[in-house]
Amino acid sequence: MEYLIDFILELFLEGGLEATKKNKVPKLIRHLILGFISLFFIVVIGGIYLTAFLILKQSVIAFILLFLLATFMLISAIIKLKKEHLKKINNK
């Protein structure tokens, strides 16, 4: 089951990201795919933040680790998007 979920997510995310770079795909479809991928990452990062705040009463160390993990993921996503956007601007 784990391999099936891994395969589906990899197909969805990698295929979606490659489709957003192709000019042959209509712009509306590219924006929808990018929106779904962004929404997926927002839900995952938000879920980690929510879990961190829910576990705060039981374990402060777990809260700190989860909070740092979610913050690192958020900063990494922002840096990646910024680099991709700058690369796209420079290519025009």
C-alpha positions in Angstrom: 0.0 0.0 0.0 2.9 2.3 0.8 4.4 1.8 -2.6 1.0 2.5 -4.3 0.6 5.8 -2.4 4.3 6.7 -3.2 3.8 5.9 -6.9 0.6 7.9 -7.1 2.0 11.0 -5.3 5.2 10.8 -7.4 3.2 10.6 -10.6 1.0 13.4 -9.6 3.6 15.8 -8.3 6.4 15.1 -10.8 4.1 14.9 -13.7 2.3 18.0 -12.6 5.4 20.0 -12.2 6.7 18.9 -15.6 3.4 19.7 -17.2 3.5 23.3 -15.8 6.8 23.9 -17.6 5.5 22.8 -21.0 4.1 25.4 -23.4 2.1 22.8 -25.2 -0.2 22.4 -22.2 -2.9 25.1 -22.1 -2.3 27.9 -19.6 -5.5 27.2 -17.7 -4.6 23.6 -17.2 -1.1 24.6 -16.1 -2.5 27.0 -13.5 -5.0 24.4 -12.2 -2.2 21.8 -11.8 0.0 24.3 -10.1 -2.9 25.3 -7.8 -3.6 21.7 -6.8 0.1 21.1 -6.1 0.4 24.3 -4.0 -2.8 23.3 -2.1 -1.3 19.9 -1.4 1.8 21.4 0.1 -0.1 24.0 2.0 -2.3 21.2 3.6 0.8 19.1 4.5 2.7 22.0 6.0 -0.5 23.2 7.8 -1.1 19.7 9.1 2.4 19.6 10.6 1.9 23.0 12.3 -1.5 21.8 13.6 0.0 18.6 14.9 2.8 20.6 16.6 0.3 22.8 18.4 -1.9 19.9 19.4 1.1 18.0 20.9 2.4 21.0 22.8 0.8 20.0 26.1 2.3 16.4 26.0 5.8 17.2 24.8 7.6 20.4 24.3 10.5 18.8 22.5 8.2 17.2 19.9 6.5 20.6 19.5 9.8 22.3 18.8 10.9 19.6 16.4 7.6 19.6 14.4 7.5 23.4 14.4 11.1 23.6 13.1 10.3 20.9 10.5 7.3 22.8 9.2 9.1 26.1 9.2 12.0 24.6 7.3 9.6 23.1 4.7 7.8 26.5 4.4 11.0 28.4 3.9 12.3 25.8 1.4 9.1 26.0 -0.6 9.3 29.8 -0.7 13.0 29.8 -1.8 12.3 27.2 -4.5 9.3 29.2 -5.9 11.4 32.4 -5.8 14.2 30.7 -7.7 11.9 29.2 -10.3 10.1 32.6 -10.8 13.4 34.4 -11.2 14.7 31.8 -13.7 11.5 32.1 -15.7 11.8 35.9 -15.8 15.4 35.8 -16.8 14.6 33.4 -19.7 12.1 35.8 -21.3 
